[in-house]
Amino acid sequence: MPDENEFEGEYQGGTVKRFLYVNRRAPHGTIYPHETLEMVLIAAAFDQDVTVVFLDDGVYQIKKDQDTKGIGIKNFTPAFRALDDYDVEKLYVEKESLEARGLTAEDLLVPVEVVSTEELREIMAEQDVVLGG
Amino acid sequence: MASRMLHTVNKSPFERNSLNSCLRLARKGSAVLLIEDGVYAAVAGTSVAERVSERMAELSFYVLGPDVAARGLGGAPLIEGFRVVDYDGFVDLVAEHDATQAWL
């Protein structure tokens, strides 16, 4: 059943939902990170309210200076820079995940907000739909 | 008898325990080559670096350069003692050892 709020919000075609995409995997070992980025761009193209978080090995997805020429695969990670063009501006990185890997926000290829585990817990609680990858 | 073993680890040390098991069971004098997502364990200053360093005196550690570069770690300091090899070096390591044990 559609609820009464269905036609509120920016997207005239229906309800705007809050979508959270949770990136937890390193970029090149599996196909999940690339596929999740595709999902993010699709949701953004439909004017949904998109938030993307990077935690655990997911923080490696947005590491600067990735050069995949030597391993014969396409480097999809520069496409993270396109998120801004799609008005996906809510990018969060868990501080604890960065620290465990000896990384800082300066090592990342897009501007992000570094948040604590406690803050991330609250961000997750605010969502309508949560998708892992 | 495979007295000289080459161990390869291709999983992130933060996601799987492949590296831990390798470090626990690799015999003194063996070589350990980190490839694919395993290369994250070669970077200095991470929460797993100390575990690797503890076995540096007994094992020879190698890391595959193209996998390091692919992950944006080409400029990152590696744990002291690591030797970076290319694909030819990988082949040489396999040829020089009696057997290869892949920790998947």
gemmi code that builds the backbone of each chain (N, CA, C; Angstrom):
import gemmi

chains = {
    "A": [
        ("MET", (0.842, -1.216, 0.000), (0.000, 0.000, 0.000), (0.870, 1.256, 0.000)),
        ("PRO", (0.642, 2.175, -0.980), (1.392, 3.431, -0.959), (0.954, 4.276, 0.243)),
        ("ASP", (1.908, 4.909, 0.893), (1.502, 5.734, 2.034), (1.238, 7.162, 1.572)),
        ("GLU", (0.746, 7.988, 2.470), (0.307, 9.327, 2.088), (1.469, 10.246, 1.689)),
        ("ASN", (2.695, 9.853, 2.052), (3.850, 10.696, 1.723), (4.418, 10.394, 0.339)),
        ("GLU", (3.773, 9.488, -0.359), (4.401, 8.980, -1.572), (4.743, 10.082, -2.569)),
        ("PHE", (3.925, 11.107, -2.670), (4.146, 12.114, -3.707), (4.823, 13.373, -3.182)),
        ("GLU", (5.331, 13.282, -1.974), (6.142, 14.390, -1.485), (7.591, 14.164, -1.889)),
        ("GLY", (8.396, 15.211, -1.829), (9.801, 15.089, -2.193), (10.029, 15.513, -3.630)),
        ("GLU", (11.316, 15.505, -4.034), (11.714, 16.081, -5.321), (11.289, 15.257, -6.523)),
        ("TYR", (11.400, 13.956, -6.409), (11.164, 13.098, -7.574), (9.676, 12.966, -7.833)),
        ("GLN", (9.214, 13.506, -8.969), (7.776, 13.566, -9.239), (7.187, 12.189, -9.512)),
        ("GLY", (8.027, 11.243, -9.873), (7.539, 9.912, -10.209), (7.206, 9.039, -9.013)),
        ("GLY", (7.465, 9.483, -7.794), (7.159, 8.628, -6.642), (7.887, 9.091, -5.409)),
        ("THR", (7.944, 8.208, -4.414), (8.565, 8.534, -3.139), (10.077, 8.623, -3.279)),
        ("VAL", (10.678, 9.594, -2.608), (12.134, 9.606, -2.479), (12.485, 8.840, -1.215)),
        ("LYS", (13.252, 7.805, -1.386), (13.676, 7.031, -0.216), (15.132, 7.294, 0.085)),
        ("ARG", (15.477, 7.058, 1.334), (16.869, 7.184, 1.746), (17.565, 5.836, 1.541)),
        ("PHE", (18.479, 5.814, 0.596), (19.229, 4.597, 0.268), (20.643, 4.700, 0.846)),
        ("LEU", (21.045, 3.642, 1.534), (22.416, 3.577, 2.039), (23.131, 2.408, 1.375)),
        ("TYR", (24.301, 2.692, 0.809), (25.131, 1.647, 0.213), (26.356, 1.437, 1.098)),
        ("VAL", (26.544, 0.200, 1.525), (27.626, -0.121, 2.471), (28.726, -0.886, 1.737)),
        ("ASN", (29.872, -0.240, 1.563), (31.017, -0.854, 0.875), (31.997, -1.414, 1.898)),
        ("ARG", (32.175, -2.731, 1.875), (33.052, -3.367, 2.870), (34.181, -4.178, 2.256)),
        ("ARG", (34.301, -4.165, 0.918), (35.294, -5.038, 0.285), (36.353, -4.254, -0.456)),
        ("ALA", (37.543, -4.839, -0.539), (38.639, -4.246, -1.319), (38.231, -4.182, -2.799)),
        ("PRO", (38.779, -3.205, -3.550), (38.243, -2.902, -4.883), (38.391, -3.981, -5.953)),
        ("HIS", (39.531, -4.687, -5.994), (39.810, -5.496, -7.183), (39.695, -7.007, -6.981)),
        ("GLY", (39.552, -7.479, -5.756), (39.519, -8.925, -5.513), (38.206, -9.588, -5.895)),
        ("THR", (37.126, -8.820, -5.892), (35.804, -9.344, -6.259), (35.092, -8.299, -7.123)),
        ("ILE", (33.958, -8.676, -7.702), (33.217, -7.760, -8.575), (32.249, -6.871, -7.772)),
        ("TYR", (32.027, -7.193, -6.502), (31.012, -6.463, -5.716), (31.220, -4.944, -5.678)),
        ("PRO", (32.445, -4.452, -5.444), (32.597, -2.987, -5.362), (32.181, -2.266, -6.646)),
        ("HIS", (32.588, -2.824, -7.794), (32.222, -2.207, -9.073), (30.707, -2.218, -9.266)),
        ("GLU", (30.079, -3.350, -8.957), (28.628, -3.476, -9.124), (27.875, -2.540, -8.163)),
        ("THR", (28.400, -2.379, -6.960), (27.754, -1.493, -5.994), (27.815, -0.051, -6.474)),
        ("LEU", (28.953, 0.340, -7.054), (29.069, 1.698, -7.596), (28.037, 1.912, -8.708)),
        ("GLU", (27.823, 0.895, -9.539), (26.785, 0.989, -10.583), (25.410, 1.221, -9.949)),
        ("MET", (25.141, 0.479, -8.882), (23.838, 0.628, -8.200), (23.677, 2.025, -7.630)),
        ("VAL", (24.746, 2.565, -7.074), (24.706, 3.912, -6.498), (24.357, 4.928, -7.583)),
        ("LEU", (25.014, 4.813, -8.734), (24.784, 5.770, -9.822), (23.362, 5.649, -10.360)),
        ("ILE", (22.830, 4.431, -10.411), (21.448, 4.231, -10.872), (20.463, 4.882, -9.904)),
        ("ALA", (20.657, 4.639, -8.609), (19.762, 5.234, -7.607), (19.807, 6.756, -7.682)),
        ("ALA", (21.032, 7.284, -7.876), (21.186, 8.735, -7.953), (20.514, 9.279, -9.204)),
        ("ALA", (20.582, 8.530, -10.314), (19.947, 8.962, -11.563), (18.430, 9.047, -11.407)),
        ("PHE", (17.879, 8.255, -10.482), (16.442, 8.306, -10.204), (16.122, 9.258, -9.052)),
        ("ASP", (17.052, 10.177, -8.778), (16.861, 11.225, -7.777), (16.506, 10.708, -6.395)),
        ("GLN", (17.061, 9.564, -6.034), (16.857, 9.076, -4.677), (17.865, 9.763, -3.746)),
        ("ASP", (17.595, 9.667, -2.462), (18.468, 10.284, -1.460), (19.547, 9.249, -1.092)),
        ("VAL", (20.730, 9.413, -1.683), (21.752, 8.366, -1.593), (22.875, 8.739, -0.620)),
        ("THR", (23.195, 7.793, 0.230), (24.355, 7.906, 1.119), (25.246, 6.696, 0.855)),
        ("VAL", (26.561, 6.921, 0.832), (27.500, 5.827, 0.607), (28.480, 5.790, 1.775)),
        ("VAL", (28.665, 4.610, 2.349), (29.674, 4.483, 3.398), (30.741, 3.468, 2.995)),
        ("PHE", (31.930, 3.714, 3.489), (33.067, 2.828, 3.249), (33.604, 2.414, 4.614)),
        ("LEU", (33.636, 1.108, 4.849), (34.220, 0.627, 6.094), (34.937, -0.693, 5.840)),
        ("ASP", (35.628, -1.196, 6.836), (36.467, -2.393, 6.666), (37.337, -2.209, 5.406)),
        ("ASP", (37.510, -3.277, 4.609), (38.348, -3.153, 3.412), (37.725, -2.243, 2.351)),
        ("GLY", (36.474, -1.851, 2.539), (35.836, -0.925, 1.602), (36.562, 0.404, 1.491)),
        ("VAL", (37.288, 0.791, 2.525), (38.026, 2.064, 2.456), (39.093, 2.030, 1.351)),
        ("TYR", (39.572, 0.818, 1.032), (40.577, 0.697, -0.033), (39.996, 1.037, -1.408)),
        ("GLN", (38.669, 0.997, -1.558), (38.063, 1.302, -2.863), (38.398, 2.717, -3.311)),
        ("ILE", (38.493, 3.635, -2.350), (38.709, 5.036, -2.717), (40.138, 5.486, -2.395)),
        ("LYS", (41.058, 4.531, -2.332), (42.477, 4.868, -2.189), (42.940, 5.575, -3.463)),
        ("LYS", (43.691, 6.664, -3.282), (44.270, 7.392, -4.421), (45.276, 6.524, -5.182)),
        ("ASP", (45.583, 6.952, -6.414), (46.725, 6.445, -7.196), (46.642, 4.965, -7.570)),
        ("GLN", (45.439, 4.416, -7.690), (45.346, 3.017, -8.108), (45.679, 2.943, -9.599)),
        ("ASP", (46.589, 2.036, -9.933), (47.047, 1.891, -11.313), (46.998, 0.409, -11.684)),
        ("THR", (45.949, 0.017, -12.407), (45.714, -1.411, -12.664), (46.317, -1.900, -13.982)),
        ("LYS", (47.103, -1.061, -14.642), (47.675, -1.481, -15.944), (48.425, -2.812, -15.822)),
        ("GLY", (49.156, -2.960, -14.731), (50.004, -4.140, -14.558), (49.244, -5.427, -14.284)),
        ("ILE", (47.955, -5.344, -13.943), (47.209, -6.578, -13.666), (46.130, -6.827, -14.716)),
        ("GLY", (46.141, -6.007, -15.762), (45.293, -6.290, -16.918), (43.798, -6.183, -16.684)),
        ("ILE", (43.402, -5.344, -15.727), (41.964, -5.117, -15.556), (41.687, -3.613, -15.594)),
        ("LYS", (40.414, -3.286, -15.887), (40.031, -1.874, -15.938), (39.957, -1.321, -14.512)),
        ("ASN", (40.487, -0.119, -14.353), (40.387, 0.543, -13.049), (39.086, 1.343, -13.004)),
        ("PHE", (38.116, 0.852, -12.248), (36.810, 1.545, -12.190), (36.809, 2.661, -11.146)),
        ("THR", (37.846, 2.727, -10.310), (37.759, 3.615, -9.142), (37.724, 5.114, -9.457)),
        ("PRO", (38.288, 5.599, -10.594), (38.120, 7.031, -10.871), (36.650, 7.436, -11.004)),
        ("ALA", (35.770, 6.472, -11.298), (34.335, 6.783, -11.420), (33.746, 7.264, -10.093)),
        ("PHE", (34.412, 7.005, -8.987), (33.926, 7.553, -7.712), (33.912, 9.079, -7.746)),
        ("ARG", (34.799, 9.649, -8.585), (34.824, 11.110, -8.700), (33.559, 11.647, -9.369)),
        ("ALA", (32.841, 10.784, -10.111), (31.603, 11.213, -10.790), (30.433, 11.324, -9.825)),
        ("LEU", (30.567, 10.783, -8.627), (29.437, 10.805, -7.678), (28.960, 12.238, -7.423)),
        ("ASP", (29.899, 13.156, -7.370), (29.560, 14.551, -7.121), (28.642, 15.102, -8.229)),
        ("ASP", (28.904, 14.695, -9.485), (28.076, 15.137, -10.621), (26.647, 14.606, -10.512)),
        ("TYR", (26.493, 13.493, -9.829), (25.166, 12.899, -9.628), (24.545, 13.381, -8.315)),
        ("ASP", (25.136, 14.411, -7.740), (24.685, 14.951, -6.450), (24.716, 13.934, -5.325)),
        ("VAL", (25.604, 12.964, -5.430), (25.837, 12.059, -4.298), (26.982, 12.671, -3.497)),
        ("GLU", (26.624, 13.343, -2.434), (27.626, 14.094, -1.667), (27.801, 13.555, -0.258)),
        ("LYS", (26.920, 12.629, 0.122), (27.037, 12.082, 1.482), (27.888, 10.820, 1.444)),
        ("LEU", (29.196, 11.017, 1.564), (30.145, 9.905, 1.582), (30.781, 9.857, 2.964)),
        ("TYR", (30.649, 8.718, 3.618), (31.199, 8.578, 4.969), (32.219, 7.442, 4.999)),
        ("VAL", (33.262, 7.644, 5.782), (34.283, 6.618, 5.976), (34.450, 6.407, 7.473)),
        ("GLU", (34.484, 5.145, 7.872), (34.654, 4.870, 9.299), (36.111, 5.094, 9.710)),
        ("LYS", (36.280, 5.923, 10.717), (37.619, 6.284, 11.214), (38.422, 5.051, 11.632)),
        ("GLU", (37.779, 4.142, 12.335), (38.472, 2.968, 12.857), (39.018, 2.099, 11.709)),
        ("SER", (38.252, 2.006, 10.613), (38.703, 1.202, 9.463), (39.924, 1.829, 8.799)),
        ("LEU", (39.902, 3.155, 8.686), (41.058, 3.861, 8.110), (42.299, 3.630, 8.966)),
        ("GLU", (42.134, 3.806, 10.268), (43.284, 3.716, 11.175), (43.905, 2.325, 11.190)),
        ("ALA", (43.067, 1.295, 11.146), (43.595, -0.078, 11.157), (44.471, -0.336, 9.939)),
        ("ARG", (44.227, 0.416, 8.866), (44.963, 0.223, 7.613), (46.049, 1.271, 7.396)),
        ("GLY", (46.310, 2.063, 8.410), (47.362, 3.076, 8.313), (47.042, 4.182, 7.320)),
        ("LEU", (45.753, 4.440, 7.064), (45.340, 5.451, 6.088), (44.743, 6.669, 6.785)),
        ("THR", (44.734, 7.807, 6.043), (44.039, 9.003, 6.510), (43.172, 9.513, 5.361)),
        ("ALA", (42.342, 10.523, 5.640), (41.459, 11.084, 4.608), (42.265, 11.626, 3.422)),
        ("GLU", (43.518, 12.024, 3.662), (44.361, 12.547, 2.571), (44.726, 11.457, 1.559)),
        ("ASP", (44.611, 10.205, 1.952), (44.928, 9.105, 1.041), (43.774, 8.777, 0.096)),
        ("LEU", (42.642, 9.469, 0.233), (41.429, 9.086, -0.503), (41.191, 9.994, -1.709)),
        ("LEU", (40.586, 9.437, -2.767), (40.471, 10.168, -4.030), (39.229, 11.039, -4.137)),
        ("VAL", (38.353, 10.976, -3.163), (37.177, 11.853, -3.131), (37.043, 12.463, -1.733)),
        ("PRO", (36.420, 13.651, -1.643), (36.200, 14.234, -0.308), (35.156, 13.396, 0.451)),
        ("VAL", (35.486, 13.059, 1.680), (34.577, 12.247, 2.494), (34.481, 12.859, 3.885)),
        ("GLU", (33.473, 12.411, 4.624), (33.420, 12.759, 6.036), (33.854, 11.526, 6.820)),
        ("VAL", (34.878, 11.697, 7.645), (35.356, 10.587, 8.466), (34.544, 10.576, 9.750)),
        ("VAL", (33.905, 9.448, 10.033), (33.024, 9.361, 11.207), (33.428, 8.186, 12.095)),
        ("SER", (33.038, 8.279, 13.348), (33.323, 7.192, 14.293), (32.302, 6.072, 14.116)),
        ("THR", (32.589, 4.945, 14.728), (31.655, 3.821, 14.694), (30.289, 4.238, 15.248)),
        ("GLU", (30.307, 5.006, 16.335), (29.047, 5.438, 16.959), (28.234, 6.307, 16.000)),
        ("GLU", (28.924, 7.245, 15.313), (28.229, 8.116, 14.358), (27.667, 7.308, 13.189)),
        ("LEU", (28.441, 6.336, 12.738), (28.018, 5.501, 11.613), (26.767, 4.691, 11.973)),
        ("ARG", (26.723, 4.239, 13.203), (25.561, 3.487, 13.690), (24.291, 4.333, 13.527)),
        ("GLU", (24.401, 5.624, 13.862), (23.239, 6.517, 13.758), (22.881, 6.783, 12.288)),
        ("ILE", (23.902, 6.971, 11.447), (23.659, 7.200, 10.012), (22.902, 6.004, 9.432)),
        ("MET", (23.289, 4.810, 9.824), (22.641, 3.594, 9.320), (21.185, 3.519, 9.765)),
        ("ALA", (20.942, 4.001, 10.970), (19.586, 3.920, 11.529), (18.614, 4.875, 10.838)),
        ("GLU", (19.149, 5.880, 10.138), (18.294, 6.888, 9.502), (17.759, 6.461, 8.134)),
        ("GLN", (18.172, 5.296, 7.631), (17.885, 4.934, 6.239), (16.578, 4.163, 6.065)),
        ("ASP", (16.039, 4.241, 4.836), (14.877, 3.419, 4.475), (15.311, 2.084, 3.877)),
        ("VAL", (16.384, 2.126, 3.065), (16.861, 0.926, 2.377), (18.373, 0.840, 2.562)),
        ("VAL", (18.864, -0.316, 2.971), (20.310, -0.495, 3.137), (20.762, -1.651, 2.248)),
        ("LEU", (21.758, -1.366, 1.408), (22.261, -2.389, 0.480), (23.751, -2.596, 0.716)),
        ("GLY", (24.149, -3.836, 0.865), (25.556, -4.160, 1.090), (26.255, -4.458, -0.215)),
        ("GLY", (27.565, -4.583, -0.131), (28.320, -4.916, -1.335), (29.730, -5.331, -0.967)),
    ],
    "B": [
        ("MET", (60.016, -34.902, -0.840), (59.676, -34.032, 0.294), (59.890, -32.570, -0.099)),
        ("ALA", (58.875, -31.776, 0.208), (58.945, -30.346, -0.168), (59.572, -29.560, 0.972)),
        ("SER", (60.877, -29.628, 1.070), (61.533, -28.957, 2.202), (61.606, -27.453, 2.004)),
        ("ARG", (61.637, -27.016, 0.735), (61.649, -25.575, 0.482), (60.316, -25.188, -0.140)),
        ("MET", (59.502, -24.551, 0.674), (58.122, -24.253, 0.259), (57.959, -22.773, -0.042)),
        ("LEU", (57.220, -22.514, -1.124), (56.771, -21.146, -1.393), (55.301, -21.062, -1.007)),
        ("HIS", (54.980, -20.140, -0.108), (53.589, -19.916, 0.289), (53.058, -18.683, -0.434)),
        ("THR", (51.869, -18.785, -1.012), (51.240, -17.582, -1.578), (49.966, -17.287, -0.794)),
        ("VAL", (49.723, -16.000, -0.578), (48.505, -15.551, 0.121), (47.828, -14.513, -0.766)),
        ("ASN", (46.559, -14.746, -1.122), (45.882, -13.818, -2.039), (44.657, -13.149, -1.419)),
        ("LYS", (44.472, -13.269, -0.116), (43.309, -12.656, 0.538), (43.743, -11.532, 1.491)),
        ("SER", (42.893, -10.540, 1.615), (43.165, -9.445, 2.545), (43.278, -9.985, 3.966)),
        ("PRO", (44.301, -9.541, 4.710), (44.461, -10.013, 6.092), (43.392, -9.469, 7.015)),
        ("PHE", (42.657, -8.461, 6.554), (41.600, -7.862, 7.372), (40.264, -8.586, 7.191)),
        ("GLU", (40.178, -9.387, 6.134), (38.905, -10.032, 5.821), (38.931, -11.540, 6.060)),
        ("ARG", (40.092, -12.162, 5.858), (40.220, -13.618, 6.011), (41.396, -13.933, 6.929)),
        ("ASN", (41.433, -15.162, 7.404), (42.554, -15.546, 8.262), (43.638, -16.316, 7.500)),
        ("SER", (43.615, -16.238, 6.162), (44.605, -16.955, 5.341), (46.040, -16.591, 5.727)),
        ("LEU", (46.292, -15.295, 5.880), (47.649, -14.866, 6.234), (48.035, -15.388, 7.617)),
        ("ASN", (47.099, -15.268, 8.567), (47.375, -15.758, 9.920), (47.781, -17.223, 9.909)),
        ("SER", (47.033, -18.038, 9.184), (47.326, -19.470, 9.141), (48.654, -19.727, 8.465)),
        ("CYS", (48.914, -18.988, 7.411), (50.197, -19.112, 6.714), (51.343, -18.778, 7.661)),
        ("LEU", (51.231, -17.649, 8.356), (52.305, -17.227, 9.262), (52.490, -18.225, 10.399)),
        ("ARG", (51.403, -18.836, 10.822), (51.469, -19.795, 11.926), (52.157, -21.086, 11.492)),
        ("LEU", (51.921, -21.502, 10.251), (52.341, -22.835, 9.826), (53.550, -22.874, 8.897)),
        ("ALA", (53.945, -21.749, 8.373), (55.099, -21.757, 7.470), (56.366, -22.102, 8.253)),
        ("ARG", (57.130, -23.040, 7.706), (58.340, -23.517, 8.368), (59.482, -22.532, 8.135)),
        ("LYS", (60.368, -22.444, 9.095), (61.539, -21.573, 8.989), (62.275, -21.848, 7.669)),
        ("GLY", (62.664, -20.774, 6.999), (63.373, -20.923, 5.728), (62.460, -20.879, 4.514)),
        ("SER", (61.143, -20.887, 4.748), (60.196, -20.818, 3.631), (60.072, -19.387, 3.125)),
        ("ALA", (59.482, -19.284, 1.932), (59.214, -17.972, 1.362), (57.711, -17.734, 1.350)),
        ("VAL", (57.321, -16.482, 1.564), (55.907, -16.083, 1.525), (55.769, -14.986, 0.476)),
        ("LEU", (54.907, -15.214, -0.507), (54.656, -14.215, -1.558), (53.214, -13.730, -1.444)),
        ("LEU", (53.050, -12.438, -1.255), (51.713, -11.857, -1.165), (51.282, -11.389, -2.553)),
        ("ILE", (50.081, -11.813, -2.967), (49.543, -11.436, -4.284), (48.087, -10.986, -4.131)),
        ("GLU", (47.533, -10.386, -5.193), (46.130, -9.925, -5.203), (45.827, -9.145, -3.908)),
        ("ASP", (44.665, -9.420, -3.267), (44.336, -8.663, -2.061), (45.254, -8.996, -0.882)),
        ("GLY", (46.072, -10.013, -1.020), (47.049, -10.332, 0.021), (48.092, -9.245, 0.210)),
        ("VAL", (48.294, -8.410, -0.829), (49.366, -7.400, -0.750), (49.099, -6.340, 0.319)),
        ("TYR", (47.834, -6.199, 0.738), (47.550, -5.206, 1.780), (48.342, -5.488, 3.062)),
        ("ALA", (48.733, -6.749, 3.264), (49.484, -7.117, 4.468), (50.935, -6.663, 4.419)),
        ("ALA", (51.408, -6.207, 3.252), (52.816, -5.806, 3.129), (53.044, -4.353, 3.529)),
        ("VAL", (51.966, -3.609, 3.712), (52.094, -2.174, 3.986), (52.463, -1.934, 5.451)),
        ("ALA", (53.416, -1.044, 5.660), (53.821, -0.685, 7.024), (52.728, 0.140, 7.701)),
        ("GLY", (52.658, 0.046, 9.018), (51.763, 0.907, 9.792), (50.329, 0.436, 9.897)),
        ("THR", (50.032, -0.795, 9.480), (48.666, -1.309, 9.640), (48.578, -2.167, 10.906)),
        ("SER", (47.347, -2.580, 11.231), (47.148, -3.371, 12.448), (47.659, -4.805, 12.310)),
        ("VAL", (48.035, -5.225, 11.098), (48.580, -6.578, 10.940), (50.104, -6.590, 10.760)),
        ("ALA", (50.694, -5.413, 10.635), (52.124, -5.323, 10.300), (53.008, -6.031, 11.321)),
        ("GLU", (52.643, -5.908, 12.592), (53.482, -6.498, 13.627), (53.528, -8.030, 13.513)),
        ("ARG", (52.375, -8.618, 13.176), (52.311, -10.075, 13.029), (53.241, -10.566, 11.918)),
        ("VAL", (53.325, -9.780, 10.854), (54.222, -10.131, 9.750), (55.677, -9.958, 10.198)),
        ("SER", (55.959, -8.813, 10.809), (57.333, -8.511, 11.234), (57.885, -9.575, 12.171)),
        ("GLU", (57.015, -10.119, 13.008), (57.449, -11.144, 13.969), (58.103, -12.343, 13.297)),
        ("ARG", (57.736, -12.621, 12.043), (58.311, -13.783, 11.365), (59.331, -13.404, 10.287)),
        ("MET", (59.673, -12.118, 10.252), (60.580, -11.629, 9.213), (61.942, -12.307, 9.268)),
        ("ALA", (62.426, -12.657, 10.475), (63.752, -13.250, 10.616), (63.783, -14.696, 10.104)),
        ("GLU", (62.644, -15.371, 10.146), (62.624, -16.797, 9.792), (62.147, -17.083, 8.380)),
        ("LEU", (61.387, -16.155, 7.813), (60.788, -16.370, 6.492), (61.241, -15.264, 5.546)),
        ("SER", (61.258, -15.569, 4.257), (61.546, -14.537, 3.248), (60.210, -14.025, 2.717)),
        ("PHE", (60.048, -12.705, 2.743), (58.764, -12.139, 2.316), (58.896, -11.401, 0.985)),
        ("TYR", (57.964, -11.703, 0.093), (57.913, -11.060, -1.227), (56.494, -10.541, -1.464)),
        ("VAL", (56.398, -9.515, -2.321), (55.084, -8.987, -2.671), (55.086, -8.679, -4.165)),
        ("LEU", (53.956, -8.937, -4.814), (53.864, -8.763, -6.271), (53.576, -7.295, -6.618)),
        ("GLY", (54.570, -6.659, -7.246), (54.507, -5.229, -7.529), (53.258, -4.760, -8.279)),
        ("PRO", (52.870, -5.415, -9.373), (51.689, -4.951, -10.116), (50.416, -4.933, -9.255)),
        ("ASP", (50.298, -5.885, -8.316), (49.133, -5.886, -7.423), (49.195, -4.752, -6.404)),
        ("VAL", (50.419, -4.381, -6.016), (50.596, -3.248, -5.103), (50.170, -1.955, -5.806)),
        ("ALA", (50.646, -1.771, -7.038), (50.325, -0.552, -7.805), (48.829, -0.452, -8.085)),
        ("ALA", (48.204, -1.593, -8.394), (46.771, -1.598, -8.717), (45.934, -1.095, -7.552)),
        ("ARG", (46.446, -1.302, -6.347), (45.689, -0.935, -5.147), (46.091, 0.435, -4.594)),
        ("GLY", (46.874, 1.180, -5.383), (47.225, 2.541, -4.979), (48.275, 2.596, -3.887)),
        ("LEU", (49.034, 1.506, -3.750), (49.996, 1.426, -2.650), (51.439, 1.500, -3.132)),
        ("GLY", (51.605, 1.868, -4.410), (52.944, 1.940, -4.990), (53.854, 2.898, -4.241)),
        ("GLY", (53.266, 3.970, -3.691), (54.070, 4.943, -2.956), (54.072, 4.719, -1.461)),
        ("ALA", (53.358, 3.712, -1.005), (53.238, 3.480, 0.440), (54.466, 2.732, 0.958)),
        ("PRO", (54.940, 3.095, 2.157), (56.073, 2.348, 2.710), (55.667, 0.921, 3.057)),
        ("LEU", (56.502, -0.029, 2.655), (56.235, -1.431, 2.978), (56.964, -1.808, 4.266)),
        ("ILE", (56.529, -2.893, 4.877), (57.192, -3.415, 6.074), (58.649, -3.736, 5.707)),
        ("GLU", (59.556, -3.347, 6.590), (60.979, -3.541, 6.309), (61.287, -5.017, 6.082)),
        ("GLY", (62.018, -5.297, 5.014), (62.379, -6.674, 4.709), (61.641, -7.250, 3.514)),
        ("PHE", (60.549, -6.617, 3.106), (59.792, -7.108, 1.942), (60.570, -6.856, 0.668)),
        ("ARG", (60.549, -7.809, -0.239), (61.129, -7.619, -1.563), (60.005, -7.617, -2.595)),
        ("VAL", (60.008, -6.620, -3.465), (58.975, -6.499, -4.491), (59.418, -7.261, -5.730)),
        ("VAL", (58.542, -8.122, -6.250), (58.858, -8.869, -7.475), (57.805, -8.575, -8.547)),
        ("ASP", (58.194, -8.780, -9.813), (57.224, -8.685, -10.906), (56.784, -10.111, -11.284)),
        ("TYR", (56.059, -10.258, -12.391), (55.552, -11.586, -12.753), (56.690, -12.564, -13.041)),
        ("ASP", (57.774, -12.074, -13.663), (58.926, -12.950, -13.903), (59.523, -13.426, -12.578)),
        ("GLY", (59.557, -12.514, -11.602), (60.072, -12.878, -10.291), (59.193, -13.917, -9.612)),
        ("PHE", (57.883, -13.826, -9.838), (56.920, -14.798, -9.321), (57.259, -16.183, -9.889)),
        ("VAL", (57.477, -16.222, -11.208), (57.816, -17.493, -11.865), (59.119, -18.047, -11.304)),
        ("ASP", (60.109, -17.179, -11.131), (61.395, -17.612, -10.573), (61.211, -18.220, -9.184)),
        ("LEU", (60.400, -17.569, -8.353), (60.176, -18.086, -6.994), (59.553, -19.483, -7.037)),
        ("VAL", (58.591, -19.654, -7.923), (57.945, -20.969, -8.048), (58.980, -22.010, -8.473)),
        ("ALA", (59.831, -21.630, -9.440), (60.825, -22.572, -9.972), (61.902, -22.911, -8.945)),
        ("GLU", (62.236, -21.942, -8.101), (63.308, -22.136, -7.124), (62.897, -22.984, -5.927)),
        ("HIS", (61.592, -23.106, -5.699), (61.128, -23.855, -4.527), (60.634, -25.242, -4.926)),
        ("ASP", (60.585, -26.137, -3.937), (60.186, -27.516, -4.224), (58.686, -27.634, -4.474)),
        ("ALA", (57.916, -26.773, -3.798), (56.456, -26.836, -3.947), (55.863, -25.477, -3.584)),
        ("THR", (54.653, -25.269, -4.043), (53.936, -24.029, -3.714), (52.678, -24.381, -2.927)),
        ("GLN", (52.477, -23.672, -1.842), (51.257, -23.859, -1.057), (50.453, -22.560, -1.127)),
        ("ALA", (49.261, -22.632, -1.723), (48.430, -21.440, -1.904), (47.419, -21.346, -0.765)),
        ("TRP", (47.532, -20.261, 0.020), (46.582, -20.020, 1.118), (45.465, -19.155, 0.548)),
        ("LEU", (44.347, -19.787, 0.211), (43.270, -19.090, -0.487), (42.247, -18.512, 0.466)),
    ],
}
model = gemmi.Model(1)
for chain_id, residues in chains.items():
    chain = gemmi.Chain(chain_id)
    for i, (resn, *xyz) in enumerate(residues, 1):
        res = gemmi.Residue()
        res.name, res.seqid = resn, gemmi.SeqId(i, " ")
        for name, pos in zip(("N", "CA", "C"), xyz):
            atom = gemmi.Atom()
            atom.name, atom.element = name, gemmi.Element(name[0])
            atom.pos, atom.b_iso = gemmi.Position(*pos), 0.0
            res.add_atom(atom)
        chain.add_residue(res)
    model.add_chain(chain)
structure = gemmi.Structure()
structure.add_model(model)
structure.setup_entities()
